[in-house]
Amino acid sequence: MKLEKVTDYKWMIPKSGGMKVPAYLFASEKLLELIKQDKTLDQIKNVAHLPGIYKHALCMPDGHQGYGFPIGGVAALDYHEGGISPGGIGYDINCGVRLMRTSFTYEDVKGKMKELISELFNNVPSGVGVDGVIGKLSKAELKKVLNNGSKWALKNGYATEDDLNNTEDNGRLDADAELVSQKAISRGRSQLGSLGAGNHFLEVQRVGEVLDEPTAKAFGLKKDHITVMIHCGSRGLGHQVCSDYVRLMEQSNPGLVKSLPDRELVYAPAGSKVADNYLKAMSAAANFAWCNRQVIAHYVRKSFKKVLGSDNIKQVYDLCHNICKVEEHDGKKLYLHRKGATRCMPKGHRLVPDNYKSVGQPVLIPGTMGTVSYVLVGLESSLKESFGSTAHGAGRVMSRTKAKKQWRAEKVKEKLSGKGIVIKSKSYKGISEEAPGAYKDVDEVVRVSQKAGIAKPVAKLKPLGVIKG
């Protein structure tokens, strides 16, 4: 494959064959060598074949092979001439990250970390197929969650107005629960308020280093203060919504599937009933995910209150990284797909909460359970470079199967313990699959994001305790 160097941190796959636009990859040479080890480049090239794709197909610096789109893939398809592709969103609709800041310092918690992590582990269910903390909802009540997202949590005592103000889209997209299948609803009824498994986690952290003092101050982040990061999504409900509509799109237009370079790029053409229905159903799953993280946040506060005597915990921000939204860029209305990619709007942008307008939107990039995570802020140049998008994490370099073979959970726990990190997990498999060595260097991912002009680092967060599924 022809790959041209544009800058030290940007590479181009020139338009050729059936490509409608060129494809670009944000990466250093170090990251590029890792990205070349799987099918990421082939996948982002295939994305550039989609009809109505505008300007370019993009891959973020944490990119790796996914379903249809690479994880880290960003693409804008014309609202009138393009379409919407589940492969550009993923099965875990609105998998996302929430960051909360506390009034506690490291000195306040260092002697109570085991107790705190145990309390969080007991209060926030994790693991494969696990039920959520608030029990089984009626179908009618779950539909209210799907239609109202975080507003449901606010009405039912699981959220504050401040939480919603500091959540992307205030934790709600325009949705229609009636377009979600009964099977998806059945899978979701008992899972609200749960982490799940895979790469999902709940992490207690310490602000280890402030890199941009004015912006950190605006975000309420102070050195040595304690933060909590939550990473999870729409659980089985979101997975079922994706499965249902992929099947529907394949069945309703088999000729379209045959015309694609990869059948996993199947899409619903703009203006079709399937496209409109999928957008509303996907939005319902996104609302479930926001509400899910909000309920978890409520139980984080309860856990801190029990162990440390105070639940004075404020939300920094909550954002999604598996989503499609109708956005306007360069005066064009577009289906903006972000799959394993984070929105990063600059200061003054209408989508940035009022309390952050003067600095820009917080961007949350988790590392691994053995490395730092980052808080960044959106930059004006990201709108031109990446439709206001950047990386969403460190990005895998190894499959879960290979990671399980290479690292024993006991050894991983022992190594983390040597760094002063407490870990609790429902299974040893979850620890092995998520071993730090299975991921790229998050420092390098963030460095490339900064050098490419799509986001600026604000603070480093060091892990103290981690809960895995």
C-alpha positions as CSV (number, residue, x, y, z in Angstrom):
1,M,0.0,0.0,0.0
2,K,1.3,3.4,-0.9
3,L,1.7,5.6,2.2
4,E,3.0,9.2,1.9
5,K,4.5,11.2,4.7
6,V,2.7,14.6,5.0
7,T,4.4,15.7,8.3
8,D,6.2,13.8,11.0
9,Y,2.8,13.1,12.6
10,K,0.5,12.7,9.6
11,W,0.5,10.1,6.8
12,M,-1.7,9.8,3.7
13,I,-3.0,6.9,1.7
14,P,-3.6,8.7,-1.7
15,K,-6.9,8.3,-3.4
16,S,-6.8,5.3,-5.8
17,G,-9.1,2.7,-7.3
18,G,-12.6,3.0,-5.7
19,M,-11.6,5.5,-3.0
20,K,-13.7,8.6,-3.1
21,V,-11.3,10.6,-0.9
22,P,-7.7,10.1,0.5
23,A,-7.2,8.6,3.9
24,Y,-5.0,10.1,6.6
25,L,-3.4,8.6,9.7
26,F,-2.1,10.6,12.6
27,A,1.0,8.7,13.9
28,S,4.6,9.0,14.7
29,E,7.0,6.5,13.0
30,K,7.0,4.5,16.3
31,L,3.2,4.2,16.3
32,L,3.1,3.6,12.6
33,E,5.2,0.4,12.9
34,L,2.7,-0.9,15.5
35,I,-0.3,0.1,13.4
36,K,1.1,-1.8,10.4
37,Q,1.0,-5.1,12.3
38,D,-2.8,-5.5,11.7
39,K,-5.4,-4.5,9.1
40,T,-5.8,-0.9,10.3
41,L,-4.5,0.7,7.1
42,D,-6.5,-1.6,4.9
43,Q,-9.6,-0.7,6.9
44,I,-9.2,3.1,6.8
45,K,-8.5,2.8,3.0
46,N,-11.8,0.8,2.7
47,V,-13.7,3.5,4.6
48,A,-12.6,6.0,1.9
49,H,-14.8,4.0,-0.6
50,L,-18.1,4.8,1.2
51,P,-20.5,6.9,-0.9
52,G,-20.9,10.5,0.2
53,I,-17.7,10.5,2.3
54,Y,-16.6,14.1,2.8
55,K,-13.0,15.4,2.6
56,H,-11.1,12.4,3.9
57,A,-11.2,9.2,6.0
58,L,-9.2,9.4,9.2
59,C,-7.5,7.2,11.8
60,M,-6.4,8.5,15.2
61,P,-2.9,7.7,16.7
62,D,-4.3,4.9,18.9
63,G,-5.8,3.2,15.8
64,H,-6.0,-0.6,15.6
65,Q,-8.1,-3.2,13.7
66,G,-11.8,-3.2,14.4
67,Y,-15.1,-4.3,12.8
68,G,-15.4,-2.6,9.4
69,F,-13.9,0.7,10.5
70,P,-10.6,0.6,12.4
71,I,-10.9,1.5,16.1
72,G,-9.8,5.1,16.0
73,G,-11.6,5.7,12.7
74,V,-13.4,8.9,11.9
75,A,-15.5,9.6,8.8
76,A,-18.1,12.2,7.8
77,L,-20.7,10.9,5.3
78,D,-23.0,13.4,3.6
79,Y,-26.4,13.7,5.2
80,H,-28.2,13.7,1.9
81,E,-25.9,11.5,-0.3
82,G,-24.0,9.3,2.1
83,G,-25.4,7.2,4.9
84,I,-24.8,5.8,8.4
85,S,-22.7,2.7,9.0
86,P,-22.8,0.6,12.3
87,G,-19.2,-0.4,11.6
88,G,-18.3,3.3,12.1
89,I,-19.8,3.3,15.6
90,G,-19.2,-0.2,16.9
91,Y,-21.1,-2.8,18.9
92,D,-20.6,-1.0,22.3
93,I,-22.6,2.1,21.3
94,N,-21.5,5.1,23.4
95,C,-18.8,3.3,25.1
96,G,-17.3,6.4,26.9
97,V,-15.4,7.8,29.8
98,R,-16.5,9.9,32.8
99,L,-14.0,11.8,35.0
100,M,-15.0,12.9,38.5
101,R,-12.9,15.1,40.8
102,T,-12.9,14.9,44.6
103,S,-12.0,17.2,47.5
104,F,-9.7,14.5,48.8
105,T,-5.9,14.5,48.5
106,Y,-3.6,11.5,48.2
107,E,-2.8,11.9,51.9
108,D,-6.5,11.5,52.7
109,V,-6.8,8.2,50.9
110,K,-3.5,6.4,50.8
111,G,-4.1,4.4,54.0
112,K,-7.7,3.5,52.9
113,M,-7.2,2.4,49.3
114,K,-7.9,-1.3,49.9
115,E,-11.1,-0.5,51.8
116,L,-12.2,2.1,49.2
117,I,-11.6,-0.3,46.3
118,S,-13.5,-3.1,48.1
119,E,-16.4,-0.8,48.7
120,L,-16.5,0.3,45.1
121,F,-16.2,-3.3,43.9
122,N,-19.2,-4.2,46.1
123,N,-21.3,-1.3,44.9
124,V,-20.5,-1.3,41.2
125,P,-21.2,-4.7,39.6
126,S,-18.6,-5.8,37.0
127,G,-18.0,-8.9,34.8
128,V,-19.6,-10.7,31.8
129,G,-23.4,-10.5,31.8
130,V,-23.6,-9.1,35.2
131,D,-26.8,-7.4,36.5
132,G,-26.7,-3.7,37.4
133,V,-26.9,-2.3,40.9
134,I,-30.5,-1.0,40.7
135,G,-32.2,-4.3,39.8
136,K,-34.5,-5.2,36.9
137,L,-36.5,-2.4,35.4
138,S,-39.9,-2.8,33.8
139,K,-39.9,-2.6,30.1
140,A,-41.9,0.7,30.3
141,E,-39.3,2.2,32.7
142,L,-36.4,1.1,30.6
143,K,-38.0,2.8,27.6
144,K,-38.0,6.0,29.7
145,V,-34.2,5.5,30.1
146,L,-33.8,5.0,26.4
147,N,-35.7,8.1,25.5
148,N,-34.4,10.4,28.3
149,G,-30.8,9.2,29.1
150,S,-29.3,11.1,32.0
151,K,-32.5,13.1,32.5
152,W,-34.0,9.9,33.8
153,A,-31.1,9.6,36.3
154,L,-31.7,13.2,37.4
155,K,-35.4,12.6,37.9
156,N,-34.8,9.4,39.9
157,G,-32.1,10.8,42.2
158,Y,-29.0,9.4,40.6
159,A,-27.6,12.7,39.2
160,T,-27.2,16.4,39.8
161,E,-27.9,19.3,37.3
162,D,-24.1,19.8,37.4
163,D,-23.5,16.3,36.2
164,L,-25.7,16.8,33.2
165,N,-24.2,20.2,32.4
166,N,-20.8,18.5,32.2
167,T,-21.9,15.6,30.1
168,E,-21.6,15.6,26.3
169,D,-25.0,16.5,24.8
170,N,-26.2,16.7,28.5
171,G,-26.4,13.0,28.4
172,R,-29.3,12.7,25.9
173,L,-29.8,12.4,22.2
174,D,-33.1,12.4,20.3
175,A,-34.2,8.8,20.4
176,D,-37.1,6.5,19.9
177,A,-37.2,3.4,22.2
178,E,-39.9,1.8,20.0
179,L,-37.2,1.2,17.4
180,V,-35.2,-0.9,19.8
181,S,-36.0,-4.6,19.6
182,Q,-37.6,-6.6,22.4
183,K,-34.5,-8.7,22.6
184,A,-32.3,-5.7,23.1
185,I,-34.7,-4.4,25.8
186,S,-34.7,-7.8,27.5
187,R,-30.9,-7.7,27.6
188,G,-30.8,-4.2,29.0
189,R,-33.5,-4.4,31.7
190,S,-31.3,-5.7,34.5
191,Q,-27.9,-4.1,33.4
192,L,-28.3,-0.4,34.3
193,G,-25.5,0.5,36.7
194,S,-22.9,-2.0,35.7
195,L,-19.4,-1.9,34.3
196,G,-19.4,-5.1,32.2
197,A,-16.1,-6.7,31.1
198,G,-13.5,-6.3,28.4
199,N,-11.6,-3.1,28.6
200,H,-14.1,-1.4,30.9
201,F,-13.0,-0.2,34.3
202,L,-13.4,2.0,37.3
203,E,-10.2,3.6,38.5
204,V,-9.3,5.8,41.5
205,Q,-6.5,8.1,40.5
206,R,-4.2,10.9,41.7
207,V,-3.5,14.0,39.7
208,G,0.2,13.4,39.3
209,E,1.2,16.3,37.1
210,V,-0.4,19.4,35.9
211,L,0.8,20.4,32.4
212,D,-1.5,23.4,31.7
213,E,-2.2,25.2,34.9
214,P,-5.0,27.7,33.7
215,T,-6.9,24.9,31.9
216,A,-6.5,22.5,34.8
217,K,-7.9,25.2,37.1
218,A,-10.9,25.6,34.8
219,F,-11.4,21.9,35.0
220,G,-11.1,21.9,38.8
221,L,-8.0,19.6,38.7
222,K,-5.3,20.1,41.4
223,K,-2.0,18.3,41.9
224,D,-2.3,15.4,44.3
225,H,-6.0,15.5,44.5
226,I,-8.1,12.3,43.9
227,T,-10.1,11.7,40.7
228,V,-12.3,8.8,39.6
229,M,-12.5,7.6,36.0
230,I,-15.3,5.4,34.7
231,H,-15.1,3.6,31.4
232,C,-18.1,1.6,30.1
233,G,-20.9,1.7,27.6
234,S,-24.3,0.4,26.7
235,R,-23.7,-3.2,27.7
236,G,-25.8,-6.0,26.0
237,L,-28.5,-3.6,24.9
238,G,-26.2,-1.6,22.7
239,H,-24.6,-4.8,21.3
240,Q,-28.0,-6.1,20.3
241,V,-29.1,-2.8,18.7
242,C,-26.0,-3.0,16.5
243,S,-26.5,-6.6,15.6
244,D,-30.2,-6.1,14.8
245,Y,-29.5,-3.2,12.4
246,V,-26.5,-4.8,10.7
247,R,-28.7,-7.8,9.9
248,L,-31.5,-5.5,8.7
249,M,-29.1,-3.5,6.5
250,E,-27.6,-6.7,5.0
251,Q,-31.0,-8.2,4.3
252,S,-32.7,-5.0,2.9
253,N,-29.9,-4.3,0.3
254,P,-27.8,-7.3,-0.5
255,G,-26.6,-5.7,-3.8
256,L,-25.1,-2.8,-1.7
257,V,-23.2,-5.2,0.4
258,K,-21.6,-6.9,-2.6
259,S,-20.5,-3.5,-3.9
260,L,-18.4,-2.7,-0.8
261,P,-14.7,-3.6,-0.3
262,D,-15.6,-5.1,3.0
263,R,-19.1,-6.3,3.9
264,E,-18.5,-5.0,7.5
265,L,-18.9,-1.5,6.1
266,V,-22.6,-2.1,5.4
267,Y,-24.6,1.1,5.7
268,A,-28.1,2.5,5.4
269,P,-28.3,5.1,2.6
270,A,-29.2,8.6,3.6
271,G,-32.9,9.4,3.5
272,S,-33.9,5.7,3.9
273,K,-36.2,4.5,6.6
274,V,-33.5,2.2,7.9
275,A,-31.0,5.0,8.2
276,D,-33.5,7.2,10.2
277,N,-34.6,4.3,12.4
278,Y,-31.0,3.2,13.1
279,L,-30.0,6.7,14.1
280,K,-32.9,6.8,16.6
281,A,-32.3,3.3,17.9
282,M,-28.5,4.0,18.2
283,S,-29.3,7.2,20.1
284,A,-31.5,5.2,22.5
285,A,-28.6,2.9,23.2
286,A,-26.3,6.0,23.7
287,N,-28.8,7.3,26.2
288,F,-28.7,4.0,28.1
289,A,-24.9,4.3,28.2
290,W,-24.9,7.8,29.6
291,C,-27.5,6.8,32.2
292,N,-25.4,3.7,33.0
293,R,-22.3,5.8,33.8
294,Q,-24.4,8.3,35.7
295,V,-25.9,5.5,38.0
296,I,-22.3,4.2,38.5
297,A,-21.2,7.7,39.5
298,H,-24.0,7.9,42.1
299,Y,-22.6,4.7,43.7
300,V,-19.1,6.0,43.5
301,R,-20.3,8.9,45.7
302,K,-22.0,6.6,48.1
303,S,-18.8,4.5,48.4
304,F,-16.6,7.5,49.1
305,K,-19.1,8.7,51.7
306,K,-19.0,5.4,53.6
307,V,-15.2,5.1,53.6
308,L,-14.1,8.7,53.7
309,G,-17.1,10.5,55.2
310,S,-17.9,12.8,52.3
311,D,-19.5,12.5,48.8
312,N,-18.3,16.0,47.7
313,I,-17.4,14.7,44.2
314,K,-17.9,16.9,41.1
315,Q,-18.0,15.8,37.5
316,V,-15.3,17.1,35.2
317,Y,-16.8,15.7,32.0
318,D,-18.4,12.6,30.4
319,L,-17.8,11.9,26.7
320,C,-18.5,9.1,24.3
321,H,-16.2,7.5,21.8
322,N,-18.4,5.1,19.8
323,I,-21.1,7.2,18.2
324,C,-22.5,8.8,15.1
325,K,-24.1,12.3,15.2
326,V,-25.5,14.7,12.7
327,E,-23.0,17.5,12.7
328,E,-22.2,20.5,10.5
329,H,-18.7,21.1,9.3
330,D,-17.7,23.6,6.6
331,G,-21.4,24.4,6.1
332,K,-22.2,20.8,5.2
333,K,-24.6,18.5,7.2
334,L,-22.9,15.2,7.8
335,Y,-23.2,11.9,9.6
336,L,-20.1,12.2,11.7
337,H,-18.9,8.7,12.7
338,R,-16.4,8.4,15.6
339,K,-15.4,4.8,16.3
340,G,-12.9,4.7,19.2
341,A,-12.4,8.4,18.7
342,T,-13.2,11.3,21.0
343,R,-14.8,14.7,20.3
344,C,-12.5,17.6,21.1
345,M,-14.1,20.9,20.6
346,P,-12.1,24.1,21.0
347,K,-12.8,27.1,23.3
348,G,-15.8,29.2,22.3
349,H,-17.4,26.3,20.4
350,R,-21.2,26.1,20.9
351,L,-20.9,22.5,22.0
352,V,-18.6,23.2,24.9
353,P,-20.3,23.7,28.3
354,D,-20.5,27.3,29.5
355,N,-18.1,26.7,32.4
356,Y,-15.4,25.5,29.9
357,K,-16.1,28.0,27.1
358,S,-13.0,30.0,27.9
359,V,-10.6,27.0,27.6
360,G,-12.3,24.3,25.5
361,Q,-13.8,20.9,26.0
362,P,-12.1,18.4,28.3
363,V,-10.8,15.3,26.5
364,L,-10.3,12.1,28.5
365,I,-7.7,9.5,27.3
366,P,-7.3,6.5,29.5
367,G,-4.0,4.7,29.6
368,T,-3.8,1.2,31.1
369,M,-4.1,0.0,34.7
370,G,-0.4,0.3,35.0
371,T,0.2,3.7,33.4
372,V,-1.0,7.2,33.6
373,S,-4.2,8.5,31.9
374,Y,-4.5,12.0,30.5
375,V,-6.8,14.9,30.5
376,L,-6.5,17.0,27.3
377,V,-8.4,20.0,25.8
378,G,-9.7,20.5,22.3
379,L,-7.9,22.9,19.9
380,E,-9.3,25.1,17.1
381,S,-7.1,23.3,14.5
382,S,-8.8,20.0,15.3
383,L,-11.9,21.2,13.4
384,K,-9.9,21.5,10.2
385,E,-7.7,18.5,10.8
386,S,-10.0,15.9,12.2
387,F,-13.6,17.2,12.4
388,G,-12.9,18.0,16.0
389,S,-11.8,14.5,16.9
390,T,-8.8,12.9,18.7
391,A,-7.7,9.6,20.2
392,H,-9.8,7.7,22.8
393,G,-7.1,5.7,24.7
394,A,-3.8,4.0,24.4
395,G,-5.0,1.5,21.7
396,R,-4.3,-2.2,21.7
397,V,-1.2,-3.7,20.1
398,M,-2.2,-7.3,21.0
399,S,-5.4,-9.4,20.8
400,R,-7.0,-10.5,24.0
401,T,-6.3,-14.1,23.1
402,K,-2.6,-13.4,22.7
403,A,-2.5,-11.3,25.9
404,K,-4.1,-14.2,27.9
405,K,-1.3,-16.5,26.7
406,Q,1.5,-14.1,27.4
407,W,0.6,-12.7,30.9
408,R,-0.7,-14.6,33.9
409,A,-3.1,-12.6,36.0
410,E,-1.2,-13.3,39.3
411,K,2.0,-11.8,37.8
412,V,0.2,-8.7,36.5
413,K,-1.4,-8.1,40.0
414,E,2.0,-8.6,41.6
415,K,3.6,-6.1,39.3
416,L,0.9,-3.5,39.8
417,S,1.0,-4.1,43.6
418,G,4.7,-3.2,43.4
419,K,3.7,0.1,42.0
420,G,1.2,0.7,44.8
421,I,-1.8,-0.1,42.6
422,V,-4.7,-2.0,44.2
423,I,-6.7,-4.2,41.7
424,K,-9.9,-6.1,42.0
425,S,-11.5,-8.1,39.2
426,K,-14.3,-10.6,38.7
427,S,-12.0,-12.8,36.7
428,Y,-8.3,-13.5,36.2
429,K,-9.1,-13.5,32.4
430,G,-10.0,-9.9,32.6
431,I,-6.7,-9.0,34.2
432,S,-4.6,-11.0,31.7
433,E,-6.4,-9.6,28.7
434,E,-5.9,-6.0,29.9
435,A,-2.3,-6.3,30.9
436,P,-0.5,-3.0,30.3
437,G,1.8,-4.6,27.7
438,A,-1.2,-5.3,25.5
439,Y,-1.5,-1.6,24.7
440,K,0.4,1.1,23.0
441,D,2.4,3.8,24.9
442,V,-0.3,6.3,25.9
443,D,2.4,9.0,26.3
444,E,3.2,8.6,22.6
445,V,-0.4,8.7,21.6
446,V,-0.9,11.9,23.5
447,R,2.3,13.4,22.1
448,V,1.1,12.7,18.5
449,S,-2.3,14.3,19.3
450,Q,-0.5,17.4,20.5
451,K,2.0,17.6,17.6
452,A,-0.7,17.0,15.1
453,G,-2.7,20.0,16.5
454,I,-5.8,18.1,17.5
455,A,-5.6,18.2,21.3
456,K,-3.4,19.7,24.1
457,P,-2.4,17.8,27.3
458,V,-3.6,19.4,30.6
459,A,-2.9,16.8,33.3
460,K,-1.6,13.3,34.0
461,L,-3.6,11.0,36.3
462,K,-1.8,8.2,38.1
463,P,-3.7,5.0,39.0
464,L,-4.1,4.1,42.7
465,G,-6.8,1.4,42.5
466,V,-8.6,-0.3,39.6
467,I,-11.7,-2.4,39.2
468,K,-12.0,-4.7,36.1
469,G,-14.7,-7.0,34.9
